[in-house]
Amino acid sequence: MGKYIIRRILISIPVLIGVVFIIFVMLNVIPGDPVTVMMNEHIKPDIIETMRHNMHLDDPFLVRFYKYLAGALHGDLGESYKMNRPVNSLIFMEFPNTLLLAVCATLVSWIIGIPVGILSAVKRNSLADRLLMGFALFGVSMPVFFIGLILQYLFQKILPVTGFDSWKCLILPSIVLGWSSTGSIARLTRSSLLGILKSDYIRTARAKGLREIFVVSRHALQNSLLPVITVMAIQFANLLSGAVITETIFGIPGIGRLSVTAIENRDMPLLQGTVIFTTIIIIFGNMIADILYSVIDPRIRVN
C-alpha cells in the first residue's frame, strides 16, 4: 500500500510541473500588457518600459518561468499587480469560503443523488424510475448559471440571493453547485447497482428468502458504491477548486470570484496563482480517489 501511494505521488509531480508550464505559457502569450492595465494606456512609453523592467517582464521567457517556478516551490506565488498583496494571502483569505460552499454542495449531491439512484435501480423500468432518471438527466444537462438565475427569481423573497454573511446565503448556491453532481451520482449509482443485482450471490441471497431491502442494503449496496465513491472524491475536488459561475452569480468571495477579478484586471500573478492552486487541488483529489479505491478494493492495487 505504501509503495502504491508513493508511486501516485511521484506521478503527480511531473504532471503538476507540466501544468504550471502550460499555464505560464498561455497566460503570457494572450494579448494585453499588465503594466498598461495597471497604470494607464496614456502614460508615456518610457515610464511603461521602466515599470516593465522593474517587474522583470522584459526578461526572457525561460528566465521568468524559472524564477516563477523556483518561487512557487518555496511557496511564493508572487504579488498581485492590482492589489499589491502577496497572492498566497489573497488565496488563503478566500479559500475558506470556497471550502464551505464545496462541502455544502457535496452534501447536497450525496444526500439526494445516492438515494435517488438506489430507488431508481430497485424500481427499474417503472414510472418512478423514469421520473427519477429524468430528474437526474435534467440536473446534468442544465447549465449552472441558468439554474442559479431561476432559483434566484423563485426564492428572492425567501432566501438571500447574494452576499455571504449568514448560513442562509449558502442554501441556494449549494443547491446550484451540487445540482449537476447530484444527477451524475444518481445515474452512476443506478447503473452500478443494477449490475450488482444481477450477480449470482444476489440470486443466492434472494433464494434464501431474504427480504429485498436486506438484499440491497447488506449485500448489493456496498459493492455498487465503489465507483460512486471514486467519482464523489473527484467531484469534491472539482467543486473545491473554485465554482467560478456560482460564486460570481451569488456574489460569494471565493477562489472562483478571485479568478474572475484577476482576469478583469489582467492581474497575471493572481490569475496564475489561482489556476495553479486549483490544479493542485484537482490532482490531489484524483490521487485521494485512487487511494480510496485501492483501500476499498485491494484487487486494483499495484504492488
N, C-alpha and C positions, 0 to 999 in steps of 0.2 A: 504493500500500500504506500509506504514511504517513497519508494522508487517511482511509483506512478505519479505522485504529487510533485516530486522534484522534476520529473520529465515534463509535466504540464507547465510548470513554472518556467523552465528553460525554453520551451517552445514559445511561450508568451513574450519573452524578452525581445527577440528579433522582430516579432510581429509589431510590438509597440514602437520600436525604433523605426521600422519601415513606415508605420502610420504617421509618426511625428514628421518624418522626412516629406512624405506626400502632402501633409497639411501645410508644412512650411513652404513647399514649392507652390502649392495652389494659392495660398494667401499672399504670396509675394509676386505673383505674375498677374493677378487681377488688376484692372485699370484703377488709377487714382493714386494720389500721393498723400500719405497721412499727415505730413508736415503742412501741406496746403490746407487740409481739412482742419487741422488744429489751429492754425493762425488765421490766415485769410488769403484767398486767391489773389488779392490785390497787393499783398506785401511784396516788397522788392525782391527780385530773384536772388540777389546776393545774400540777403538775410535768410531766405529759404535754404540756400546751399549751406550756409553756416550751421543752421539747425540740423540739416541732414547729416553734416559731418559730426556734430556733437552727439547725435543719436546713433552714429555708426551705420547709417543707412546707405552710405556710399561705399561701404566695404564690399569686397567680392562676395558672391552668394555663399560659397562654401565656407568662407570665414565667418559669415554671420550665422550660418547653420551650426558650425562647430561651437561658437560661443553660446548660442542658444541651448544646444544640447548639453553642453557642459554645465550651464547654469541650471537647466531642468533636472539633471541628475543630482544636483545639490539642493533641489527643492526651490530654486529661484526661477520663476516663470516670467520675470521682467516686471516692468512698471507700466501701468495704464497711461497712455498718452493723454487721454481726456481728463481722467480723474486724478492723475498724479499720485496714485497709490499703488502699492505692490499688488500684482494680480492675485497672488496667493491669498492675501487678506480679503480681497473682494469676493473670491470664490467661496472661501470658507465662511464668510459672513452670510452669503445667500444659500449655501448648500443645505443647512438645516431645514429651511422652508421646503425645498425640493424633496428632501428626505421624508418629511412628514406627509407631504402630498402623495409621494410614491407609495408609502406604507398604506395609507388610507385607500388609495386606488387599487392596490394589490389585494387588500382585504375584501373590497367590493367584488373584484373579479373572482376571487376564490369562493367567497360565501355564496355567490349567485351561480357561477359557472359550473362548479362541481356538482351540486345538487341537480341543476338543470340537465347536465349530461347523463347523470345516473338515471334520473326519471325517464329521460328520453330513450335510453337503452333498454330499460325494463319494459317500457310501453312501446316497443318497436313497432313501426308501421301503423300506429294508432293515430287518432286525431290529436291527442296530446303530444305525440312525438313530432308530428308535422308542425304544430304551433310552436313548440319549443325550439325546434331547429330553424324555423322561420325567424324567431326572435334572435337566435344566435347569428344567423346569416345577416340579419339587419344590423346587428352590432358590429360585425366585421366589415360590412360594406359601407356604412355611413361615415363620411368624413368627420373628424373630431370637431372642427370649427362649426359645422352645421348643427351637430348635436348640442354643442355649447350654446350657440345662439338660440336654439329652440328652448332649451331649459332655462336660459336667462329670461326669455319672453314669458314662459309659462309660470315661473316661480319668482318673478321680480318683486312681487308684493309680499312674499312669504319669507324668502331667504335672501341673504346678501348676494349680489351678482358681481361684486368687485371688492378688492381690498383683501386684507389678511390680518384682521385684528381680533377675531374670535373664532371659536370652534365651528360656528355656523358657516363661516366662509369656506370651510373645507368640504361641505356636503356636495354642492353642485360640481366643483372641479374634480372631486374624487370620482363621482359617477361618470363624468365625461371622460376622464383619463382612463378609467377602468372599463369603459364600455366595450371597446374592441377586444380587450384581453378576455373579458367575460365570454364573448362569443367564441373566441378561439379555444379557450379552456373547455367550454361546454361541448363543442364539436369533437375535440380530441378525446375527452372523457368518454363520450358516447361510442366513438369508433373503437377505442381501446377496450372498453368494457364488453362490447358486442363480440369482439374476437375472443376474449377470455370465456365468455358464457357458452361458447361452442366447444370448449375443451372437454376432454374425456373425464377429468377429475370433477368437473362441474356436473356432468351427467351422472357420475357415481354418487355425488352428494345428493342430487335430486332423487336418485333411485333408492337411497337410504331413507327417504321420507322427510328430509329436512325442509322446513318452510322456506319459501323463496326469499324472504327477507334475510334469513340467516345465510343462505347460499350466496347471495350477493354481497352482504356486509362482511362475512367471515372468510369467504373463500375467493371470490372474484375481485372484489374491490382493491385489495392490497396489491395484487399483481398488475391490475389495469392502471393503477395510478403511477407506475414507474415512468412512463414517458411524460405524463402530465406534470410530475414534479420537476423534471428537467426543463420543460417549457416554462413553468412558473418561475423558476430561478432566472432563466434568461429574460423573461418579460419584466421581472422586477428590476433587473439591471438596466434594461432599456428605459423603464419608467424613471429610474433613479438618475439616469444620465441627463435628464432635463426635458420636461414637456414644454417645448417652445410654444406651441399653439395654445395649449391650455393656460399656461402661465400668462401669456400675452392677453388672451381674451378676458380672463378674470383678474388681471392686474396683480398677480402674485409675484413678489420679489424673489425669484429663484434663479437657478442656473440658466434655464431657457430664456427668461426675460433678459438676463445679463448678456447672453449671447446676441440677442436682438439689438440691445443697446450698443454693443461693440460693433456690430455691422453698420448700424446707422451712423456711428461716429468714426467709422474706418479706423477703429482702435485695434491695431493688429496684435499687440501683445496680449490684450484682454481676450480677443477672439481666439487666438492660438491657445491660450491657457484654458479657456472653457472647453474647446474642442478636445484638447489632449486629456483634460480631466475626465470628460465623459467617455473618451476612448478607453482610458484605464479602467473605468467602472465596468464597461461592457466586456472587456477582456477578462477582468476579474470575475464578473458574473458568469461568463461562459465556463471559466475554469472551475468555479464552485459547482456549477451544474454537472460538469463531467465527474467531479469527485463525488458528489452526492449520488450520482447514478451508479458509480462503481462501488460505493458503500452499500447501496440497496441491492444491487445485483452484481455480485462478485464475478459472474461469468464474463463480463465485458472488461474486467480489469487486466491491464497489461503487466506482465511480470518482468 
